[in-house]
Amino acid sequence: MPNQIINEDLKEMLSFHETLSLVCFNINYSKRFESMTLEKLSAMLGLDAVWLEKASRVLQRIGMAKLNYASGKLMIEMTDPENPVVKNTIFDVMWEKRYEYSVIYKAMVQGELTSRAAGGV
């Protein structure tokens, strides 16, 4: 019973917009980037940096992110969780929140295309 409660809490945390955005970024974009500043990731995802930092700290606790400071800036590195329960929970949340996940993914792709057209990334 306690594992079920923990799993439900994890599902709830992963379903928040900021955390789900980071999950989407982790799955689709993290292999293209090493670590990056919180500000850059915030701009890339179109999310408030404060809420993004909170979501990143949640992901750090479950093994999906590493946070550290470099030159006074918070750096985020997305990683793959090793725990199979966490991996399965992530895919459960993605399925349950598939519409919101698809909207997030579409916005990231559009942001990337806009950035490339403007000469960035």
N, C-alpha and C positions, 0 to 999 in steps of 0.2 A: 504493500500500500504506500509506504513513503516514497518509493521510486516513481510511482504513478503521479504523486503530488509534485515531485520535483520536475518530472517530465511536463506536466501541465503548466507549471510556472515558467519553464523554459520556453514552451510554445507561446505563452502569452508575451514574454519578453521579446521573442523573435518576431512577433507579429506587429509590434509598434512600427510606424512608418519609417523612422530613422534607422532602426535596427534592420528592418526588412530591406531598406535601401542599401545598407552595408552588406547584407547577405547577397543581394543581387550584384553589387559591385564586386564582391569577393569571387563569386562564381564566374562572372563574365569578363572582368577587367583586371583583377589583381595580378595575373601572370604577366601583364604588360608593364607593370610598375614595380619598383622596389618599394621602399618606404617613401612616404610623401608627407608634407606638412598638413596639419589639420585644415588650414586655410585653403590650400589647393583642393583637398578632397571635398571640403564644404562647397567650394565654387563648382566643382565638377558635378556634384550630386544635387546642387541647388538647395542645400539644407543649412539651417542655422548651426553655426559652429559649436555653440554651447550644447545643444541637443545631440549633435553628432559626437561630441566628446563623450557624453554620458552613454550613448549607444556603443561607442567604441570600448568603453570600460566594461560594459556588459559582455561584449564579444571577447575581450581579453580574458575574462574569467572562465570562459568555456573553450578557450584555445583557438579562437578565430582571428585574433589580432594581437599585435605586440605594440606597445606604446613606449616611447622614450623621448627625452628632450635632446635636441641638438641645436646649438647656437641659440638657446632660449626659446625655441619653437617646438611645439608638440609634434612628433613624428609618428605616423601610423603605418604599420606594415600588416597587411592582411595575410593570414595563414590558413591552412586547412586543418580543421579539427581532427584529432586522432581518435577520439572516443566514438565508437559506432552508434551509441545511443544518441549522441549529439547530432551526428550526420543524419540519422533517420529522422530525428525531430525536425531538423532543418528542411528536409524534403517534405515532411508532413505539413509544415507551415507553408512552404511554397505552394503546395497543392491546395491547401485550404484558402490561401490568399492569392490564388493564381491571377485573378483580375488585377488586384492592386500591384502585384509583382510585374505583370505585363505592362502596366502603365509606367511603373518606375523604369523598367528596361527600355521602353520606347523613349522616355524622356532622356535617358542616358545616351542612347544612340543618336537622338536628334541633337543633343548638346555636343557630342563628339563631332558630328557632321558640320555643325555650325562653327565649331572651333577650327576644324580643318579648313573650311571655306574661308575663314578669316585669317588663315596663316598660322594658327596655333598648333598644338600637339603634333 
